[in-house]
Amino acid sequence: MIALLLLQASLTIAVSGPFTSPEYLPLRVAEAEGYFTQEGLQVSLRTTRAEAGAAEALARGQAEVAATSLEAALRYGAVGGRPLRLIFGLTTAPPVALVVPLAHRNTVRRIEDLRGRHIGISSPGAPEQAFLLALLERHRLQPGDLSLLSFGERGLVAALEAGEVHAALLADPWASRLAQEGKAVVLADFRRREETVRWLGGPTVHAGLFVSGDRVPKASDLTALARALLRAIRRVETGDSEELLARLPVRAVGLKDDFVARIAGAREIYLRDGWVSLETIKLSLAMIRARAPLPKAVTLPRSPGELLLPEPLKTILDSK
């Protein structure tokens, strides 16, 4: 056993918190199911409080890989002014839905009906805000055409149930729970790959795995990491939620009923085969820059494709 451990490649992955985030659940599953070990990797998952923390940990050399959002990688992960590089795409969008409370479902039936209305969000600057703004722009609405109000997660649910907002961006378990209870209807769903493409006009990437261009792990190790993640994603998409719950650590599960709802809502959020195309990175980058300019210290490459490091994953996909 000791000899086997010595032969295994060691990778530290900084993972965006909280522990229960569906975006990064495949990493928890790969660890719990032993997929990393089976691929010859000794992986240490180090959870940070937020997406910015994971990007910063990689930039500071405290991890070889960061599991975070594309926006955080661009804004907080630059090394010498150069952004991090994406090696594996996890999710198309934040796992949220734009829901309308029962009190306003007759007046808000389309995205265009949001003009002049109050829209609730969990917190200002949350990752889903860029996707909301892109959705509004597709329907010729600007931020000034409506009021964005921040409540915090619990406060947002209360405001929605009371009809204090005309719509809200909600994550699971609340998005699914309120819809199932007949207290709200889903207007636009970012928890479905195809729905996200339809609402935003093309494929996008939200969360993924990144490396620093100055400290790229061995290609063979990254390929092994990608194989483990592909197995884990399939497990999340098709596995029984009760079995997953039993295998995962308590802090990655949280409350049982909440976990079951998050799993149900997360089964269609992952990018197919972890692949991020040039079209995908272009659209995603445009959305992020439209929400707020990137720091002046960040120097983007001339071609958005240079933000991608596809070779390790391509090795697997080409062999299929």
C-alpha positions as CSV (number, residue, x, y, z in Angstrom):
1,M,0.0,0.0,0.0
2,I,2.8,2.4,0.9
3,A,4.6,1.7,-2.4
4,L,1.4,2.3,-4.3
5,L,0.9,5.7,-2.6
6,L,4.4,6.7,-3.5
7,L,3.8,5.9,-7.1
8,Q,0.6,8.0,-7.2
9,A,0.7,11.5,-8.6
10,S,-0.3,14.1,-6.0
11,L,-2.7,17.0,-6.8
12,T,-4.1,19.6,-4.5
13,I,-7.4,21.0,-5.8
14,A,-8.8,24.2,-4.3
15,V,-12.6,23.8,-4.4
16,S,-15.1,26.7,-4.2
17,G,-17.4,26.5,-1.2
18,P,-19.8,25.8,0.2
19,F,-19.4,22.0,0.6
20,T,-22.9,21.4,-0.7
21,S,-22.5,23.3,-4.0
22,P,-23.9,21.1,-6.9
23,E,-21.4,22.6,-9.3
24,Y,-18.5,20.9,-7.6
25,L,-20.3,17.7,-6.4
26,P,-18.5,15.5,-9.0
27,L,-15.3,16.2,-7.1
28,R,-16.8,15.0,-3.9
29,V,-18.2,11.9,-5.6
30,A,-14.9,11.1,-7.2
31,E,-13.2,11.3,-3.9
32,A,-15.8,9.3,-2.0
33,E,-16.1,6.6,-4.7
34,G,-12.3,6.2,-5.0
35,Y,-12.2,7.3,-8.6
36,F,-9.1,9.4,-8.1
37,T,-7.2,6.6,-6.5
38,Q,-8.3,4.2,-9.2
39,E,-6.8,6.6,-11.8
40,G,-3.4,6.7,-10.0
41,L,-4.0,10.1,-8.3
42,Q,-3.6,11.1,-4.8
43,V,-6.0,14.1,-4.6
44,S,-6.5,16.5,-1.8
45,L,-9.6,18.7,-1.9
46,R,-9.3,22.0,-0.1
47,T,-12.5,23.9,0.2
48,T,-12.5,27.6,0.2
49,R,-15.3,29.9,1.4
50,A,-16.1,31.2,-2.0
51,E,-15.2,31.0,-5.7
52,A,-12.7,33.9,-5.5
53,G,-10.8,32.0,-2.8
54,A,-10.2,28.9,-5.0
55,A,-8.9,31.0,-7.8
56,E,-6.6,33.0,-5.5
57,A,-5.3,29.7,-4.0
58,L,-4.2,28.6,-7.4
59,A,-2.7,31.9,-8.3
60,R,-0.6,31.9,-5.0
61,G,0.7,28.4,-5.7
62,Q,-1.3,26.8,-2.9
63,A,-2.9,24.3,-5.2
64,E,-2.2,22.8,-8.6
65,V,-5.8,23.0,-9.8
66,A,-8.8,25.2,-8.9
67,A,-12.4,24.2,-9.2
68,T,-14.2,27.6,-9.5
69,S,-16.2,29.7,-11.9
70,L,-14.9,31.2,-15.1
71,E,-15.6,34.6,-13.8
72,A,-13.6,34.1,-10.6
73,A,-10.8,32.6,-12.6
74,L,-10.6,35.7,-14.7
75,R,-11.0,38.2,-11.9
76,Y,-9.0,36.7,-9.1
77,G,-6.7,34.0,-10.6
78,A,-4.4,36.0,-12.9
79,V,-0.7,35.1,-12.5
80,G,1.5,37.9,-13.7
81,G,-1.5,39.4,-15.4
82,R,-2.3,36.2,-17.3
83,P,-5.6,34.5,-16.6
84,L,-5.9,30.8,-15.6
85,R,-6.6,28.2,-18.2
86,L,-9.6,26.0,-18.3
87,I,-8.9,22.2,-18.5
88,F,-12.4,20.8,-17.8
89,G,-15.9,22.3,-17.9
90,L,-18.2,21.4,-15.2
91,T,-21.5,23.3,-15.5
92,T,-23.2,25.4,-18.2
93,A,-24.6,27.9,-15.7
94,P,-25.2,28.4,-12.0
95,P,-27.9,25.9,-11.0
96,V,-30.7,28.5,-10.5
97,A,-34.1,29.2,-11.9
98,L,-35.9,32.4,-12.4
99,V,-39.2,31.8,-10.6
100,V,-42.4,33.9,-10.3
101,P,-44.5,33.8,-7.2
102,L,-48.1,32.7,-7.3
103,A,-49.3,36.3,-6.6
104,H,-47.7,37.6,-9.8
105,R,-48.0,34.7,-12.2
106,N,-50.8,36.3,-14.2
107,T,-48.9,39.5,-14.8
108,V,-45.4,38.1,-15.3
109,R,-45.7,35.4,-18.1
110,R,-42.7,36.4,-20.3
111,I,-39.2,37.9,-19.7
112,E,-40.4,41.1,-21.2
113,D,-43.0,41.4,-18.4
114,L,-40.2,42.0,-16.0
115,R,-39.9,45.6,-17.1
116,G,-40.5,47.9,-14.2
117,R,-40.7,45.0,-11.7
118,H,-38.8,44.0,-8.6
119,I,-36.4,41.0,-9.1
120,G,-34.9,39.3,-6.1
121,I,-31.4,37.9,-5.9
122,S,-29.5,36.3,-3.1
123,S,-26.6,38.7,-3.0
124,P,-25.1,41.5,-5.2
125,G,-22.4,40.2,-7.5
126,A,-23.5,36.6,-7.2
127,P,-22.3,34.4,-10.2
128,E,-25.9,34.0,-11.5
129,Q,-26.2,37.8,-11.9
130,A,-24.2,37.7,-15.2
131,F,-26.6,35.1,-16.6
132,L,-29.6,37.1,-15.5
133,L,-28.3,40.2,-17.2
134,A,-27.5,38.2,-20.4
135,L,-31.1,36.9,-20.3
136,L,-32.5,40.4,-20.0
137,E,-30.4,41.7,-22.8
138,R,-31.6,38.9,-25.1
139,H,-35.1,40.3,-24.4
140,R,-34.1,44.0,-24.9
141,L,-34.1,44.8,-21.2
142,Q,-31.4,46.7,-19.4
143,P,-30.7,46.7,-15.6
144,G,-32.2,50.1,-15.3
145,D,-35.5,48.8,-16.7
146,L,-36.2,47.0,-13.4
147,S,-35.1,46.9,-9.8
148,L,-32.7,44.2,-8.5
149,L,-33.1,43.6,-4.8
150,S,-30.8,41.5,-2.6
151,F,-32.3,39.6,0.3
152,G,-29.9,36.7,1.2
153,E,-31.1,33.2,0.6
154,R,-33.7,32.8,3.4
155,G,-34.9,36.4,3.0
156,L,-35.3,35.9,-0.7
157,V,-37.6,32.9,-0.2
158,A,-39.7,34.8,2.3
159,A,-40.0,37.8,0.0
160,L,-41.0,35.5,-2.9
161,E,-43.6,33.7,-0.8
162,A,-45.0,37.1,0.4
163,G,-45.2,38.4,-3.2
164,E,-42.8,41.3,-2.3
165,V,-40.9,40.6,-5.6
166,H,-42.3,39.8,-9.0
167,A,-39.6,37.2,-9.7
168,A,-36.4,35.8,-8.1
169,L,-33.3,33.8,-9.0
170,L,-33.5,30.8,-6.7
171,A,-31.3,27.7,-6.3
172,D,-32.4,24.3,-5.1
173,P,-33.8,23.1,-2.9
174,W,-36.1,26.2,-2.9
175,A,-36.6,26.5,-6.6
176,S,-37.9,23.0,-6.9
177,R,-39.7,23.0,-3.6
178,L,-41.7,26.2,-4.2
179,A,-42.7,25.0,-7.7
180,Q,-43.8,21.6,-6.4
181,E,-45.8,23.2,-3.7
182,G,-47.6,25.4,-6.2
183,K,-46.2,28.6,-4.6
184,A,-44.2,29.7,-7.7
185,V,-43.8,28.9,-11.4
186,V,-40.5,28.6,-13.3
187,L,-40.1,31.3,-15.9
188,A,-36.5,30.5,-17.1
189,D,-34.5,27.5,-16.0
190,F,-30.7,27.5,-15.9
191,R,-30.6,24.0,-14.4
192,R,-31.0,22.4,-17.8
193,R,-28.3,22.5,-20.5
194,E,-30.7,22.8,-23.4
195,E,-32.8,25.5,-21.6
196,T,-29.7,27.6,-20.9
197,V,-28.7,27.4,-24.6
198,R,-32.2,28.4,-25.6
199,W,-32.4,31.4,-23.2
200,L,-29.0,32.7,-23.8
201,G,-28.7,32.0,-27.5
202,G,-25.7,29.7,-27.3
203,P,-23.6,27.3,-25.2
204,T,-22.0,28.7,-22.0
205,V,-19.7,27.6,-19.2
206,H,-20.0,28.6,-15.6
207,A,-17.9,26.3,-13.4
208,G,-14.8,24.3,-14.3
209,L,-11.3,23.2,-13.4
210,F,-8.4,25.6,-14.0
211,V,-4.6,25.5,-14.0
212,S,-2.0,28.2,-14.0
213,G,-0.2,28.7,-17.3
214,D,3.1,28.9,-15.4
215,R,2.6,25.7,-13.4
216,V,0.8,23.2,-15.5
217,P,0.7,19.7,-14.0
218,K,1.7,16.7,-16.2
219,A,-0.7,16.1,-19.1
220,S,-1.0,12.5,-18.0
221,D,-2.2,13.5,-14.5
222,L,-4.7,16.0,-15.9
223,T,-6.0,13.2,-18.2
224,A,-6.4,10.9,-15.3
225,L,-8.2,13.7,-13.4
226,A,-10.6,14.2,-16.3
227,R,-11.3,10.4,-16.5
228,A,-12.2,10.4,-12.8
229,L,-14.5,13.4,-13.2
230,L,-16.3,12.0,-16.2
231,R,-17.1,8.9,-14.2
232,A,-18.3,11.0,-11.2
233,I,-20.5,13.2,-13.4
234,R,-22.2,10.0,-14.9
235,R,-22.7,8.8,-11.3
236,V,-24.4,12.1,-10.3
237,E,-26.5,12.1,-13.5
238,T,-27.7,8.5,-13.3
239,G,-27.1,7.3,-9.7
240,D,-29.6,6.8,-7.0
241,S,-29.7,9.9,-4.7
242,E,-30.0,7.7,-1.6
243,E,-26.9,5.7,-2.5
244,L,-25.0,8.9,-3.2
245,L,-26.1,10.3,0.1
246,A,-24.8,7.3,2.0
247,R,-21.4,7.5,0.3
248,L,-20.7,11.2,0.7
249,P,-19.4,12.9,3.8
250,V,-22.1,14.7,5.9
251,R,-20.8,18.2,5.2
252,A,-21.2,17.6,1.4
253,V,-24.8,16.4,2.0
254,G,-26.3,18.9,4.5
255,L,-29.9,18.2,5.2
256,K,-31.2,15.0,3.5
257,D,-34.3,16.5,1.9
258,D,-32.3,19.4,0.6
259,F,-29.6,17.1,-0.8
260,V,-32.2,15.0,-2.7
261,A,-33.7,18.2,-4.2
262,R,-30.3,19.5,-5.2
263,I,-29.4,16.2,-6.9
264,A,-32.7,16.2,-8.8
265,G,-32.0,19.7,-10.0
266,A,-28.4,19.1,-10.8
267,R,-28.6,16.1,-13.1
268,E,-28.8,18.2,-16.3
269,I,-26.4,21.1,-15.4
270,Y,-23.2,19.5,-16.4
271,L,-21.4,20.1,-19.7
272,R,-21.4,17.0,-22.0
273,D,-18.0,15.3,-21.6
274,G,-16.6,18.3,-19.8
275,W,-15.9,19.8,-23.2
276,V,-15.7,23.6,-23.7
277,S,-15.7,24.8,-27.3
278,L,-14.4,28.1,-28.7
279,E,-17.9,29.3,-29.2
280,T,-18.7,28.5,-25.6
281,I,-15.8,30.4,-24.2
282,K,-16.5,33.4,-26.4
283,L,-20.1,33.8,-25.3
284,S,-19.3,33.2,-21.7
285,L,-16.5,35.7,-21.7
286,A,-18.7,38.3,-23.4
287,M,-21.4,37.8,-20.7
288,I,-18.8,38.3,-17.9
289,R,-17.3,41.4,-19.4
290,A,-20.8,42.9,-20.0
291,R,-21.7,42.6,-16.4
292,A,-18.5,44.4,-15.2
293,P,-15.1,45.2,-16.7
294,L,-12.3,42.9,-15.8
295,P,-9.4,44.3,-13.7
296,K,-7.0,46.3,-15.7
297,A,-4.2,44.1,-14.4
298,V,-5.6,41.1,-16.3
299,T,-4.3,40.8,-19.8
300,L,-6.6,38.6,-21.9
301,P,-5.1,36.7,-24.9
302,R,-5.9,37.9,-28.4
303,S,-7.9,34.7,-29.0
304,P,-10.3,33.5,-26.3
305,G,-9.3,30.0,-27.3
306,E,-6.0,30.5,-25.5
307,L,-8.0,30.4,-22.2
308,L,-8.5,26.7,-22.9
309,L,-6.1,23.8,-22.4
310,P,-8.1,21.1,-24.1
311,E,-5.4,18.4,-24.8
312,P,-5.7,16.3,-21.6
313,L,-9.5,15.9,-22.0
314,K,-9.2,15.5,-25.8
315,T,-7.0,12.5,-25.3
316,I,-9.9,10.7,-23.7
317,L,-12.6,11.9,-26.1
318,D,-10.5,11.0,-29.1
319,S,-10.2,7.4,-27.8
320,K,-13.9,6.9,-27.5
